[in-house]
Amino acid sequence: MSANERYGPRIPSQREYRIIELVAEGLKNKEVAEAIGTTEHVVKNYLRLIYDKLGLWNRVELALWYEARKHEQRTDA
């Protein structure tokens, strides 16, 4: 069984991507929760899933991942 079969595509969902954006902007979990209308606990769960999906360890790596993708999208357009 390959990683894709086990974890599905390693592309964040629309909601996950919104959380990534907010974290990359420097918001804390509580602030992210308020921005998307959920609880801090749900945000923590999302972040664990996002880290696993993308093979990352923490918020800093997540922010760097986001910035790299944002830059790629600008150069592709």
Distance bins in CASP14 RR format, pairs under 12 A and 6 or more apart:
PFRMAT RR
TARGET T0000
AUTHOR 0000-0000-0000
RMODE 2
METHOD distances of the structure
MODEL  1
1 7 0 0 0 0 0 1 0 0 0 0 0
1 8 0 0 0 0 0 1 0 0 0 0 0
2 8 0 0 0 0 1 0 0 0 0 0 0
2 9 0 0 0 0 0 1 0 0 0 0 0
2 10 0 0 0 0 0 1 0 0 0 0 0
3 9 0 0 0 0 0 1 0 0 0 0 0
3 10 1 0 0 1 0 0 0 0 0 0 0
3 52 0 0 0 0 0 1 0 0 0 0 0
3 53 0 0 0 0 0 1 0 0 0 0 0
3 54 0 0 0 0 0 1 0 0 0 0 0
3 55 0 0 0 0 1 0 0 0 0 0 0
4 10 1 0 0 1 0 0 0 0 0 0 0
4 11 0 0 0 0 0 1 0 0 0 0 0
4 53 0 0 0 0 0 1 0 0 0 0 0
6 52 0 0 0 0 0 1 0 0 0 0 0
6 53 0 0 0 0 0 1 0 0 0 0 0
7 49 0 0 0 0 1 0 0 0 0 0 0
7 50 0 0 0 0 0 1 0 0 0 0 0
7 51 0 0 0 0 0 1 0 0 0 0 0
7 52 1 0 0 1 0 0 0 0 0 0 0
7 53 1 0 0 1 0 0 0 0 0 0 0
7 54 0 0 0 0 0 1 0 0 0 0 0
7 55 0 0 0 0 1 0 0 0 0 0 0
8 49 0 0 0 0 0 1 0 0 0 0 0
8 52 0 0 0 0 0 1 0 0 0 0 0
8 53 0 0 0 0 1 0 0 0 0 0 0
9 16 0 0 0 0 0 1 0 0 0 0 0
9 53 0 0 0 0 1 0 0 0 0 0 0
9 54 0 0 0 0 0 1 0 0 0 0 0
10 16 0 0 0 0 0 1 0 0 0 0 0
10 49 0 0 0 0 0 1 0 0 0 0 0
10 50 0 0 0 0 0 1 0 0 0 0 0
10 51 0 0 0 0 0 1 0 0 0 0 0
10 52 0 0 0 0 1 0 0 0 0 0 0
10 53 1 0 1 0 0 0 0 0 0 0 0
10 54 1 0 0 1 0 0 0 0 0 0 0
10 55 1 0 0 1 0 0 0 0 0 0 0
10 56 0 0 0 0 0 1 0 0 0 0 0
10 65 0 0 0 0 0 1 0 0 0 0 0
11 17 0 0 0 0 1 0 0 0 0 0 0
11 20 0 0 0 0 0 1 0 0 0 0 0
11 50 0 0 0 0 0 1 0 0 0 0 0
11 53 0 0 0 0 1 0 0 0 0 0 0
11 54 0 0 0 0 1 0 0 0 0 0 0
11 69 0 0 0 0 0 1 0 0 0 0 0
12 18 0 0 0 0 1 0 0 0 0 0 0
12 19 0 0 0 0 1 0 0 0 0 0 0
12 20 1 0 0 1 0 0 0 0 0 0 0
12 21 0 0 0 0 1 0 0 0 0 0 0
12 23 0 0 0 0 0 1 0 0 0 0 0
12 24 0 0 0 0 0 1 0 0 0 0 0
12 46 0 0 0 0 1 0 0 0 0 0 0
12 47 0 0 0 0 0 1 0 0 0 0 0
12 49 0 0 0 0 1 0 0 0 0 0 0
12 50 1 0 0 1 0 0 0 0 0 0 0
12 51 0 0 0 0 0 1 0 0 0 0 0
12 52 0 0 0 0 0 1 0 0 0 0 0
12 53 1 0 0 1 0 0 0 0 0 0 0
12 54 1 0 0 1 0 0 0 0 0 0 0
12 55 0 0 0 0 0 1 0 0 0 0 0
12 56 0 0 0 0 0 1 0 0 0 0 0
12 62 0 0 0 0 0 1 0 0 0 0 0
12 65 0 0 0 0 1 0 0 0 0 0 0
12 66 0 0 0 0 1 0 0 0 0 0 0
12 69 0 0 0 0 1 0 0 0 0 0 0
13 19 0 0 0 0 1 0 0 0 0 0 0
13 20 0 0 0 0 0 1 0 0 0 0 0
13 46 0 0 0 0 1 0 0 0 0 0 0
13 49 0 0 0 0 1 0 0 0 0 0 0
13 50 0 0 0 0 1 0 0 0 0 0 0
13 53 0 0 0 0 1 0 0 0 0 0 0
14 20 0 0 0 0 0 1 0 0 0 0 0
14 21 0 0 0 0 0 1 0 0 0 0 0
14 36 0 0 0 0 0 1 0 0 0 0 0
15 21 0 0 0 0 0 1 0 0 0 0 0
15 22 0 0 0 0 0 1 0 0 0 0 0
15 32 0 0 0 0 0 1 0 0 0 0 0
15 35 0 0 0 0 0 1 0 0 0 0 0
15 36 1 0 0 1 0 0 0 0 0 0 0
15 37 0 0 0 0 0 1 0 0 0 0 0
15 38 0 0 0 0 1 0 0 0 0 0 0
15 42 0 0 0 0 0 1 0 0 0 0 0
15 43 0 0 0 0 0 1 0 0 0 0 0
15 45 0 0 0 0 0 1 0 0 0 0 0
15 46 1 0 0 1 0 0 0 0 0 0 0
15 49 0 0 0 0 0 1 0 0 0 0 0
15 50 0 0 0 0 0 1 0 0 0 0 0
16 22 0 0 0 0 0 1 0 0 0 0 0
16 23 0 0 0 0 0 1 0 0 0 0 0
16 32 0 0 0 0 0 1 0 0 0 0 0
16 36 0 0 0 0 0 1 0 0 0 0 0
16 42 0 0 0 0 0 1 0 0 0 0 0
16 43 0 0 0 0 0 1 0 0 0 0 0
16 45 0 0 0 0 0 1 0 0 0 0 0
16 46 1 0 0 1 0 0 0 0 0 0 0
16 47 0 0 0 0 1 0 0 0 0 0 0
16 48 0 0 0 0 0 1 0 0 0 0 0
16 49 1 0 0 1 0 0 0 0 0 0 0
16 50 1 0 1 0 0 0 0 0 0 0 0
16 51 0 0 0 0 0 1 0 0 0 0 0
16 52 0 0 0 0 0 1 0 0 0 0 0
16 53 1 0 0 1 0 0 0 0 0 0 0
16 54 0 0 0 0 1 0 0 0 0 0 0
16 62 0 0 0 0 0 1 0 0 0 0 0
16 65 0 0 0 0 0 1 0 0 0 0 0
16 66 0 0 0 0 0 1 0 0 0 0 0
17 23 0 0 0 0 0 1 0 0 0 0 0
17 24 0 0 0 0 0 1 0 0 0 0 0
17 36 0 0 0 0 0 1 0 0 0 0 0
17 46 0 0 0 0 0 1 0 0 0 0 0
17 50 0 0 0 0 1 0 0 0 0 0 0
17 53 0 0 0 0 0 1 0 0 0 0 0
17 54 0 0 0 0 0 1 0 0 0 0 0
17 62 0 0 0 0 0 1 0 0 0 0 0
17 65 0 0 0 0 0 1 0 0 0 0 0
17 66 0 0 0 0 1 0 0 0 0 0 0
17 69 0 0 0 0 1 0 0 0 0 0 0
17 70 0 0 0 0 0 1 0 0 0 0 0
17 73 0 0 0 0 0 1 0 0 0 0 0
18 24 0 0 0 0 0 1 0 0 0 0 0
18 25 0 0 0 0 0 1 0 0 0 0 0
18 27 0 0 0 0 0 1 0 0 0 0 0
18 32 0 0 0 0 1 0 0 0 0 0 0
18 33 0 0 0 0 0 1 0 0 0 0 0
18 35 0 0 0 0 1 0 0 0 0 0 0
18 36 1 0 0 1 0 0 0 0 0 0 0
18 37 0 0 0 0 0 1 0 0 0 0 0
18 38 0 0 0 0 0 1 0 0 0 0 0
18 43 0 0 0 0 0 1 0 0 0 0 0
18 46 0 0 0 0 1 0 0 0 0 0 0
18 50 0 0 0 0 0 1 0 0 0 0 0
18 66 0 0 0 0 0 1 0 0 0 0 0
19 25 0 0 0 0 0 1 0 0 0 0 0
19 26 0 0 0 0 0 1 0 0 0 0 0
19 27 0 0 0 0 1 0 0 0 0 0 0
19 29 0 0 0 0 1 0 0 0 0 0 0
19 31 0 0 0 0 0 1 0 0 0 0 0
19 32 1 0 1 0 0 0 0 0 0 0 0
19 33 0 0 0 0 1 0 0 0 0 0 0
19 35 0 0 0 0 1 0 0 0 0 0 0
19 36 1 0 0 1 0 0 0 0 0 0 0
19 37 0 0 0 0 0 1 0 0 0 0 0
19 38 0 0 0 0 1 0 0 0 0 0 0
19 40 0 0 0 0 0 1 0 0 0 0 0
19 42 0 0 0 0 1 0 0 0 0 0 0
19 43 1 0 0 1 0 0 0 0 0 0 0
19 44 0 0 0 0 0 1 0 0 0 0 0
19 45 0 0 0 0 0 1 0 0 0 0 0
19 46 1 0 1 0 0 0 0 0 0 0 0
19 47 1 0 0 1 0 0 0 0 0 0 0
19 48 0 0 0 0 0 1 0 0 0 0 0
19 49 0 0 0 0 1 0 0 0 0 0 0
19 50 1 0 0 1 0 0 0 0 0 0 0
19 51 0 0 0 0 0 1 0 0 0 0 0
19 53 0 0 0 0 0 1 0 0 0 0 0
19 54 0 0 0 0 0 1 0 0 0 0 0
19 59 0 0 0 0 0 1 0 0 0 0 0
19 62 0 0 0 0 1 0 0 0 0 0 0
19 63 0 0 0 0 0 1 0 0 0 0 0
19 66 0 0 0 0 0 1 0 0 0 0 0
20 26 0 0 0 0 0 1 0 0 0 0 0
20 27 0 0 0 0 0 1 0 0 0 0 0
20 32 0 0 0 0 1 0 0 0 0 0 0
20 36 0 0 0 0 0 1 0 0 0 0 0
20 43 0 0 0 0 0 1 0 0 0 0 0
20 46 0 0 0 0 1 0 0 0 0 0 0
20 47 0 0 0 0 1 0 0 0 0 0 0
20 49 0 0 0 0 0 1 0 0 0 0 0
20 50 1 0 0 1 0 0 0 0 0 0 0
20 51 0 0 0 0 0 1 0 0 0 0 0
20 53 0 0 0 0 0 1 0 0 0 0 0
20 54 0 0 0 0 1 0 0 0 0 0 0
20 56 0 0 0 0 1 0 0 0 0 0 0
20 59 0 0 0 0 1 0 0 0 0 0 0
20 61 0 0 0 0 0 1 0 0 0 0 0
20 62 1 0 0 1 0 0 0 0 0 0 0
20 63 0 0 0 0 1 0 0 0 0 0 0
20 64 0 0 0 0 0 1 0 0 0 0 0
20 65 1 0 0 1 0 0 0 0 0 0 0
20 66 1 0 1 0 0 0 0 0 0 0 0
20 67 0 0 0 0 0 1 0 0 0 0 0
20 68 0 0 0 0 0 1 0 0 0 0 0
20 69 0 0 0 0 1 0 0 0 0 0 0
20 70 0 0 0 0 0 1 0 0 0 0 0
21 27 0 0 0 0 1 0 0 0 0 0 0
21 32 0 0 0 0 1 0 0 0 0 0 0
21 35 0 0 0 0 1 0 0 0 0 0 0
21 36 0 0 0 0 0 1 0 0 0 0 0
21 50 0 0 0 0 0 1 0 0 0 0 0
21 62 0 0 0 0 0 1 0 0 0 0 0
21 63 0 0 0 0 1 0 0 0 0 0 0
21 65 0 0 0 0 0 1 0 0 0 0 0
21 66 1 0 0 1 0 0 0 0 0 0 0
21 67 0 0 0 0 0 1 0 0 0 0 0
21 69 0 0 0 0 0 1 0 0 0 0 0
21 70 0 0 0 0 1 0 0 0 0 0 0
22 28 0 0 0 0 1 0 0 0 0 0 0
22 29 0 0 0 0 1 0 0 0 0 0 0
22 30 0 0 0 0 0 1 0 0 0 0 0
22 31 1 0 0 1 0 0 0 0 0 0 0
22 32 1 0 1 0 0 0 0 0 0 0 0
22 33 0 0 0 0 1 0 0 0 0 0 0
22 34 0 0 0 0 1 0 0 0 0 0 0
22 35 1 0 1 0 0 0 0 0 0 0 0
22 36 1 0 0 1 0 0 0 0 0 0 0
22 37 0 0 0 0 0 1 0 0 0 0 0
22 38 0 0 0 0 0 1 0 0 0 0 0
22 43 0 0 0 0 1 0 0 0 0 0 0
22 46 0 0 0 0 0 1 0 0 0 0 0
22 47 0 0 0 0 0 1 0 0 0 0 0
22 50 0 0 0 0 0 1 0 0 0 0 0
22 59 0 0 0 0 0 1 0 0 0 0 0
22 62 0 0 0 0 0 1 0 0 0 0 0
22 63 0 0 0 0 0 1 0 0 0 0 0
22 66 0 0 0 0 1 0 0 0 0 0 0
23 29 0 0 0 0 1 0 0 0 0 0 0
23 31 0 0 0 0 1 0 0 0 0 0 0
23 32 1 0 0 1 0 0 0 0 0 0 0
23 33 0 0 0 0 0 1 0 0 0 0 0
23 35 0 0 0 0 0 1 0 0 0 0 0
23 36 0 0 0 0 0 1 0 0 0 0 0
23 43 0 0 0 0 1 0 0 0 0 0 0
23 44 0 0 0 0 0 1 0 0 0 0 0
23 46 0 0 0 0 1 0 0 0 0 0 0
23 47 1 0 0 1 0 0 0 0 0 0 0
23 50 0 0 0 0 1 0 0 0 0 0 0
23 51 0 0 0 0 0 1 0 0 0 0 0
23 56 0 0 0 0 0 1 0 0 0 0 0
23 58 0 0 0 0 0 1 0 0 0 0 0
23 59 1 0 1 0 0 0 0 0 0 0 0
23 60 0 0 0 0 1 0 0 0 0 0 0
23 61 0 0 0 0 0 1 0 0 0 0 0
23 62 1 0 1 0 0 0 0 0 0 0 0
23 63 1 0 0 1 0 0 0 0 0 0 0
23 64 0 0 0 0 0 1 0 0 0 0 0
23 65 0 0 0 0 0 1 0 0 0 0 0
23 66 1 0 0 1 0 0 0 0 0 0 0
23 67 0 0 0 0 0 1 0 0 0 0 0
24 32 0 0 0 0 0 1 0 0 0 0 0
24 50 0 0 0 0 0 1 0 0 0 0 0
24 56 0 0 0 0 0 1 0 0 0 0 0
24 59 0 0 0 0 1 0 0 0 0 0 0
24 60 0 0 0 0 1 0 0 0 0 0 0
24 61 0 0 0 0 0 1 0 0 0 0 0
24 62 1 0 0 1 0 0 0 0 0 0 0
24 63 1 0 1 0 0 0 0 0 0 0 0
24 64 0 0 0 0 1 0 0 0 0 0 0
24 65 0 0 0 0 1 0 0 0 0 0 0
24 66 1 0 1 0 0 0 0 0 0 0 0
24 67 1 0 0 1 0 0 0 0 0 0 0
24 68 0 0 0 0 0 1 0 0 0 0 0
24 69 0 0 0 0 1 0 0 0 0 0 0
24 70 0 0 0 0 1 0 0 0 0 0 0
25 31 0 0 0 0 1 0 0 0 0 0 0
25 32 0 0 0 0 1 0 0 0 0 0 0
25 35 0 0 0 0 1 0 0 0 0 0 0
25 59 0 0 0 0 0 1 0 0 0 0 0
25 62 0 0 0 0 0 1 0 0 0 0 0
25 63 0 0 0 0 1 0 0 0 0 0 0
25 66 0 0 0 0 1 0 0 0 0 0 0
25 67 0 0 0 0 0 1 0 0 0 0 0
25 70 0 0 0 0 0 1 0 0 0 0 0
26 32 0 0 0 0 1 0 0 0 0 0 0
26 35 0 0 0 0 0 1 0 0 0 0 0
26 59 0 0 0 0 1 0 0 0 0 0 0
26 60 0 0 0 0 0 1 0 0 0 0 0
26 62 0 0 0 0 0 1 0 0 0 0 0
26 63 1 0 0 1 0 0 0 0 0 0 0
26 66 0 0 0 0 0 1 0 0 0 0 0
26 67 0 0 0 0 0 1 0 0 0 0 0
27 33 0 0 0 0 1 0 0 0 0 0 0
27 34 0 0 0 0 1 0 0 0 0 0 0
27 35 1 0 0 1 0 0 0 0 0 0 0
27 36 0 0 0 0 0 1 0 0 0 0 0
27 40 0 0 0 0 0 1 0 0 0 0 0
27 43 0 0 0 0 1 0 0 0 0 0 0
27 47 0 0 0 0 0 1 0 0 0 0 0
27 59 0 0 0 0 1 0 0 0 0 0 0
27 62 0 0 0 0 0 1 0 0 0 0 0
27 63 0 0 0 0 0 1 0 0 0 0 0
28 34 0 0 0 0 1 0 0 0 0 0 0
28 35 0 0 0 0 0 1 0 0 0 0 0
28 40 0 0 0 0 1 0 0 0 0 0 0
28 43 0 0 0 0 1 0 0 0 0 0 0
28 44 0 0 0 0 0 1 0 0 0 0 0
28 47 0 0 0 0 0 1 0 0 0 0 0
28 59 0 0 0 0 1 0 0 0 0 0 0
29 35 0 0 0 0 0 1 0 0 0 0 0
29 36 0 0 0 0 0 1 0 0 0 0 0
29 38 0 0 0 0 0 1 0 0 0 0 0
29 39 0 0 0 0 1 0 0 0 0 0 0
29 40 1 0 1 0 0 0 0 0 0 0 0
29 41 0 0 0 0 1 0 0 0 0 0 0
29 42 0 0 0 0 1 0 0 0 0 0 0
29 43 1 0 1 0 0 0 0 0 0 0 0
29 44 1 0 1 0 0 0 0 0 0 0 0
29 45 0 0 0 0 0 1 0 0 0 0 0
29 46 0 0 0 0 1 0 0 0 0 0 0
29 47 1 0 0 1 0 0 0 0 0 0 0
29 48 0 0 0 0 0 1 0 0 0 0 0
29 59 0 0 0 0 1 0 0 0 0 0 0
30 36 0 0 0 0 0 1 0 0 0 0 0
30 37 0 0 0 0 0 1 0 0 0 0 0
30 38 0 0 0 0 0 1 0 0 0 0 0
30 39 0 0 0 0 1 0 0 0 0 0 0
30 40 1 0 1 0 0 0 0 0 0 0 0
30 41 0 0 0 0 0 1 0 0 0 0 0
30 42 0 0 0 0 0 1 0 0 0 0 0
30 43 0 0 0 0 1 0 0 0 0 0 0
30 44 0 0 0 0 0 1 0 0 0 0 0
31 37 0 0 0 0 0 1 0 0 0 0 0
31 38 0 0 0 0 0 1 0 0 0 0 0
31 40 0 0 0 0 1 0 0 0 0 0 0
31 43 0 0 0 0 1 0 0 0 0 0 0
32 38 0 0 0 0 1 0 0 0 0 0 0
32 39 0 0 0 0 0 1 0 0 0 0 0
32 40 0 0 0 0 1 0 0 0 0 0 0
32 41 0 0 0 0 0 1 0 0 0 0 0
32 42 0 0 0 0 1 0 0 0 0 0 0
32 43 1 0 1 0 0 0 0 0 0 0 0
32 44 0 0 0 0 1 0 0 0 0 0 0
32 45 0 0 0 0 0 1 0 0 0 0 0
32 46 0 0 0 0 1 0 0 0 0 0 0
32 47 0 0 0 0 1 0 0 0 0 0 0
32 50 0 0 0 0 0 1 0 0 0 0 0
32 59 0 0 0 0 0 1 0 0 0 0 0
32 62 0 0 0 0 0 1 0 0 0 0 0
33 39 1 0 1 0 0 0 0 0 0 0 0
33 40 1 0 1 0 0 0 0 0 0 0 0
33 41 0 0 0 0 1 0 0 0 0 0 0
33 42 1 0 0 1 0 0 0 0 0 0 0
33 43 1 0 1 0 0 0 0 0 0 0 0
33 44 0 0 0 0 1 0 0 0 0 0 0
33 45 0 0 0 0 0 1 0 0 0 0 0
33 46 0 0 0 0 1 0 0 0 0 0 0
33 47 0 0 0 0 0 1 0 0 0 0 0
34 40 0 0 0 0 1 0 0 0 0 0 0
34 42 0 0 0 0 0 1 0 0 0 0 0
34 43 0 0 0 0 1 0 0 0 0 0 0
35 43 0 0 0 0 1 0 0 0 0 0 0
36 42 0 0 0 0 1 0 0 0 0 0 0
36 43 1 0 0 1 0 0 0 0 0 0 0
36 46 0 0 0 0 1 0 0 0 0 0 0
37 43 0 0 0 0 1 0 0 0 0 0 0
38 44 0 0 0 0 0 1 0 0 0 0 0
38 45 0 0 0 0 1 0 0 0 0 0 0
38 46 0 0 0 0 1 0 0 0 0 0 0
39 45 0 0 0 0 1 0 0 0 0 0 0
39 46 0 0 0 0 0 1 0 0 0 0 0
40 46 0 0 0 0 0 1 0 0 0 0 0
40 47 0 0 0 0 0 1 0 0 0 0 0
41 47 0 0 0 0 0 1 0 0 0 0 0
41 48 0 0 0 0 0 1 0 0 0 0 0
42 48 0 0 0 0 0 1 0 0 0 0 0
42 49 0 0 0 0 0 1 0 0 0 0 0
43 49 0 0 0 0 0 1 0 0 0 0 0
43 50 0 0 0 0 0 1 0 0 0 0 0
43 59 0 0 0 0 0 1 0 0 0 0 0
44 50 0 0 0 0 0 1 0 0 0 0 0
44 51 0 0 0 0 0 1 0 0 0 0 0
44 59 0 0 0 0 0 1 0 0 0 0 0
45 51 0 0 0 0 0 1 0 0 0 0 0
45 52 0 0 0 0 0 1 0 0 0 0 0
46 52 0 0 0 0 0 1 0 0 0 0 0
46 53 0 0 0 0 0 1 0 0 0 0 0
46 62 0 0 0 0 0 1 0 0 0 0 0
47 53 0 0 0 0 0 1 0 0 0 0 0
47 54 0 0 0 0 0 1 0 0 0 0 0
47 56 0 0 0 0 1 0 0 0 0 0 0
47 57 0 0 0 0 0 1 0 0 0 0 0
47 58 0 0 0 0 1 0 0 0 0 0 0
47 59 1 0 0 1 0 0 0 0 0 0 0
47 61 0 0 0 0 0 1 0 0 0 0 0
47 62 1 0 0 1 0 0 0 0 0 0 0
47 63 0 0 0 0 0 1 0 0 0 0 0
48 54 0 0 0 0 0 1 0 0 0 0 0
48 55 0 0 0 0 0 1 0 0 0 0 0
48 56 0 0 0 0 0 1 0 0 0 0 0
48 57 0 0 0 0 0 1 0 0 0 0 0
48 58 0 0 0 0 0 1 0 0 0 0 0
48 59 0 0 0 0 0 1 0 0 0 0 0
48 62 0 0 0 0 0 1 0 0 0 0 0
49 55 0 0 0 0 0 1 0 0 0 0 0
49 56 0 0 0 0 0 1 0 0 0 0 0
49 62 0 0 0 0 0 1 0 0 0 0 0
50 56 1 0 0 1 0 0 0 0 0 0 0
50 57 0 0 0 0 0 1 0 0 0 0 0
50 58 0 0 0 0 0 1 0 0 0 0 0
50 59 0 0 0 0 0 1 0 0 0 0 0
50 61 0 0 0 0 0 1 0 0 0 0 0
50 62 1 0 0 1 0 0 0 0 0 0 0
50 63 0 0 0 0 0 1 0 0 0 0 0
50 65 0 0 0 0 1 0 0 0 0 0 0
50 66 0 0 0 0 0 1 0 0 0 0 0
51 57 1 0 0 1 0 0 0 0 0 0 0
51 58 1 0 0 1 0 0 0 0 0 0 0
51 59 0 0 0 0 1 0 0 0 0 0 0
51 60 0 0 0 0 0 1 0 0 0 0 0
51 61 0 0 0 0 1 0 0 0 0 0 0
51 62 1 0 0 1 0 0 0 0 0 0 0
51 65 0 0 0 0 1 0 0 0 0 0 0
52 62 0 0 0 0 0 1 0 0 0 0 0
53 62 0 0 0 0 0 1 0 0 0 0 0
53 65 0 0 0 0 0 1 0 0 0 0 0
54 61 0 0 0 0 1 0 0 0 0 0 0
54 62 1 0 0 1 0 0 0 0 0 0 0
54 63 0 0 0 0 0 1 0 0 0 0 0
54 64 0 0 0 0 0 1 0 0 0 0 0
54 65 1 0 0 1 0 0 0 0 0 0 0
54 66 0 0 0 0 1 0 0 0 0 0 0
54 68 0 0 0 0 0 1 0 0 0 0 0
54 69 0 0 0 0 0 1 0 0 0 0 0
55 61 0 0 0 0 1 0 0 0 0 0 0
55 62 0 0 0 0 1 0 0 0 0 0 0
55 65 0 0 0 0 1 0 0 0 0 0 0
56 62 1 0 1 0 0 0 0 0 0 0 0
56 63 0 0 0 0 1 0 0 0 0 0 0
56 64 0 0 0 0 1 0 0 0 0 0 0
56 65 1 0 0 1 0 0 0 0 0 0 0
56 66 0 0 0 0 0 1 0 0 0 0 0
56 68 0 0 0 0 0 1 0 0 0 0 0
57 64 0 0 0 0 0 1 0 0 0 0 0
57 65 0 0 0 0 0 1 0 0 0 0 0
58 64 0 0 0 0 0 1 0 0 0 0 0
58 65 0 0 0 0 0 1 0 0 0 0 0
59 65 0 0 0 0 0 1 0 0 0 0 0
59 66 0 0 0 0 0 1 0 0 0 0 0
60 66 0 0 0 0 0 1 0 0 0 0 0
60 67 0 0 0 0 0 1 0 0 0 0 0
61 67 0 0 0 0 0 1 0 0 0 0 0
61 68 0 0 0 0 0 1 0 0 0 0 0
62 68 0 0 0 0 0 1 0 0 0 0 0
62 69 0 0 0 0 0 1 0 0 0 0 0
63 69 0 0 0 0 0 1 0 0 0 0 0
63 70 0 0 0 0 0 1 0 0 0 0 0
64 70 0 0 0 0 0 1 0 0 0 0 0
64 71 0 0 0 0 0 1 0 0 0 0 0
65 71 0 0 0 0 0 1 0 0 0 0 0
65 72 0 0 0 0 0 1 0 0 0 0 0
66 72 0 0 0 0 0 1 0 0 0 0 0
66 73 0 0 0 0 0 1 0 0 0 0 0
67 73 0 0 0 0 0 1 0 0 0 0 0
67 74 0 0 0 0 0 1 0 0 0 0 0
68 74 0 0 0 0 0 1 0 0 0 0 0
68 75 0 0 0 0 0 1 0 0 0 0 0
69 75 0 0 0 0 0 1 0 0 0 0 0
69 76 0 0 0 0 0 1 0 0 0 0 0
70 76 0 0 0 0 0 1 0 0 0 0 0
70 77 0 0 0 0 0 1 0 0 0 0 0
71 77 0 0 0 0 0 1 0 0 0 0 0
END
